[in-house]
Structures are given as C-alpha cells and as structure tokens.
Amino acid sequence: MKEAGPAETLELAELPKPVINEYEVLIRTEAFSINPVDIKTRNGKSLYNELKSQNPFIILGWDVSGIVEEVGKEVTQFKVGDEVFGMVNFPGHGKAYAEYVAAPATDLALKPANILHEEAAAATLAALTAWQALVTHGKVSKGQKVVIQAASGGVGHYAVQIAKYLGVYVIATSSAGNKDFVLNIGADEHIDYKKHRIDEVVNDADFVLDPIGAENIDPSLNAAKKNGTVIMLPSFFKDEIAQKAKAKGVNGFYFSVRSNGDDMKQIADLLAKGLIHSHVSEVFSFDTIKEAHKQIETGRTVGKIVVKV
Ligand SMILES: NC(=O)c1ccc[n+]([C@@H]2O[C@H](COP(=O)([O-])OP(=O)(O)OC[C@H]3O[C@@H](n4cnc5c(N)ncnc54)[C@H](OP(=O)(O)O)[C@@H]3O)[C@@H](O)[C@H]2O)c1
C-alpha cells in the first residue's frame, strides 16, 4: 500500500526477493495471518506514520509460516528446508504479506510437524500476545481466577487455552453465539457481555485481559481484586487505564507484544503437545486479501483468519 485508506488501498505488486542480512533467514511463505493491527495501520493509525516515514510503500503483515530458503552467515539455529513460523520484526516493518519474507532468526521457532502452516501462521502475534500478557506481564499462576474478554477472538482463544494450561479458573466473555466455542476451548464459565457487565458477575479476579477498552475499562478494573492485574490491549486507552487503575488500587496497564523467538518456542511446544490449538475460521488467498481485511474489520472473527500463499 502507498497511502492509508480502506481495504481497496491494498495492491498486489511484483517486487525483488528480499536480501537477508547475516542474522536473518529468507522464508518462502506458505501462510500468513491477518490481525486488527494490520487494519489499523492500513487505515493510517497504529504503526502507519512510523512505517511510512521510512518507506515509500508499506508491505503489511507480521505473522508468517513457511520454509527456510536461505540462511544468514551468523544463523546457527535454522538450516535450509526447515519449516519455521513467527511474528517478524514487530513493532517494526514485518513485510509478511509476501511470497518471501526476510526474518531475524531470533523471531522464529520451528513449526511443529503435527500442525499445518495455516495453523502455525495463526499462532504468532495473537498467541504471543496471549502468552506475554498471561506469563511475562501478568505472571499468572496456578489456582488463580482469570477473566479473558473477547475470548472467541484471535488473542482471546489462545489466552483461554494458555490460561487453562497454566492451571487457572477461566471466566470468558463473548456474545451468546460464541458461548459453546469458548466453553469447548476450555473456559470454566461464560459471560454474555451483551447481557451482563463483567463486574456484575466477578469482582475478585487475579487477572483480567481487556482487548476492548473504552467503556469496558471500568468494568475490567472492577472485576479485578485489590492489587490484581488488568492488561489493556488497544493502545488508544493506555493513559486512561493507568490513571484509573491507580485510583482503584489495581495494577492496570497497556503493553505491546514484541517479537520473541523464545516465546515462540514455548508456543510451538504447546502446539506440538496438543495443549493449545489454532482455530482457523477462514482461509483466504492473495487475490481475496481485501475480503480478509473486511472480515477482521467486522470485529466478529472467531479465532483467526489466514492467507494461504
Ligand atoms: N497491545 C498489543 O500488543 C495487542 C496485540 C494483539 C491485539 N491487540 C488488540 O486487541 C484487540 C483484539 O485483538 P484480536 O486479534 O483478538 O481481535 P479479533 O480476533 O478481531 O476479535 C474478534 C472477537 O472479539 C469479540 N468481541 C468483540 N467485542 C467484544 C466485547 N465487547 N466483549 C467481548 N468480546 C467481544 C467477538 O466476539 P463476539 O462476536 O461474540 O462479540 C469476536 O470473536 C484489537 O484491538 C487488537 O488491535 C493488541
């Protein structure tokens, strides 16, 4: 894309293969996934200004799964032919909507043999966000009570499964239509957010994940116990959550996911052991990528959508 705008702004272009540096591998892409941050950036928000200031055109995308075709001189952990997946260069320029992606080796893990490239491409930005929210920042531990909101979405469906792996009690929110989905992936309890604010049902959670923000901030903070943790995902609300959390005696903050090959290895291990699964609700092609963007824009995606190359 050259300028910010609607899905129609996306254009297919023939470009030279990326040239890798000594710490990168060249991946022949099998599949990549689409996230709300792609849409926000395409619309001129999120990472748009930063990427545009450095590039005449932006190649969107960060989530890739594929086969290593070249290996940089300093790369020891991967070889040509390996199947790898990861979130590339986030929050920089990932350039993953492409047939070939240059990726720092430190952002990647080996794709488990038991899952498809589509499932691996899905389990990158969204799965890393869930992992880093619960484990790295939330320090969630066995026996705790956790609220996962938007549990049927990309981040939420991994967060429910990772939370269950961590041994916690999970209360999950979605609309009524996705109740069975979130219970089937392991949630212990379901709240239909259209019928109940979460703080009508819970006020003693150790950890609350809020992928929604805005008028949801107060209910999220009220659902946490004193000194509990509330993590906010949309960046627009980072100042608001910090101020309100302080006033309520809750540890509430925004964080941004970061590329991290070690965290990717943890996710790969959970996928390999069948402890978490990617729910890929729809697979698109390069030709139908505008439809994929429009699907994410509905805000109603269940699990993840991916593009098969
Ligand atoms: N800070 C970070 O590093 C970071 C990382 C990843 C994502 N994010 C942000 O987190 C948000 C979620 O990302 P995502 O990939 O999970 O999005 P997504 O897959 O598009 O989420 C869609 C899901 O959200 C549910 N939903 C929508 N409104 C809801 C509400 N008020 N309460 C409960 N569920 C609701 C929908 O369920 P129903 O159809 O049942 O309503 C749908 O299944 C986005 O704003 C994204 O940009 C931030």
The ligand as an ORCA input file, in Angstrom:
! r2SCAN-3c Opt
* xyz 0 1
  N      -1.292     -4.488     22.669
  C      -0.978     -5.492     21.843
  O       0.191     -5.878     21.731
  C      -2.061     -6.174     21.051
  C      -1.805     -7.429     20.475
  C      -2.843     -8.085     19.803
  C      -4.100     -7.470     19.682
  N      -4.277     -6.236     20.216
  C      -5.600     -5.583     20.114
  O      -6.533     -6.382     20.847
  C      -7.797     -6.327     20.224
  C      -8.307     -7.754     19.980
  O      -7.496     -8.397     19.016
  P      -7.947     -9.798     18.378
  O      -6.935    -10.186     17.366
  O      -8.271    -10.766     19.439
  O      -9.305     -9.315     17.632
  P     -10.403    -10.153     16.872
  O      -9.932    -11.542     16.626
  O     -10.853     -9.350     15.720
  O     -11.613    -10.209     17.950
  C     -12.870    -10.571     17.499
  C     -13.666    -11.158     18.660
  O     -13.933    -10.149     19.635
  C     -15.179    -10.453     20.251
  N     -15.724     -9.210     20.806
  C     -15.939     -8.039     20.165
  N     -16.410     -7.116     21.041
  C     -16.496     -7.731     22.244
  C     -16.895     -7.314     23.545
  N     -17.326     -6.062     23.778
  N     -16.805     -8.204     24.562
  C     -16.371     -9.468     24.347
  N     -15.994     -9.928     23.136
  C     -16.047     -9.062     22.100
  C     -16.023    -11.022     19.137
  O     -16.913    -11.951     19.734
  P     -18.495    -11.788     19.514
  O     -18.708    -11.856     18.012
  O     -19.063    -12.949     20.267
  O     -18.878    -10.430     20.063
  C     -15.003    -11.697     18.209
  O     -14.980    -13.119     18.339
  C      -7.608     -5.474     18.972
  O      -7.951     -4.134     19.269
  C      -6.129     -5.574     18.707
  O      -5.616     -4.492     17.948
  C      -3.306     -5.573     20.878
*
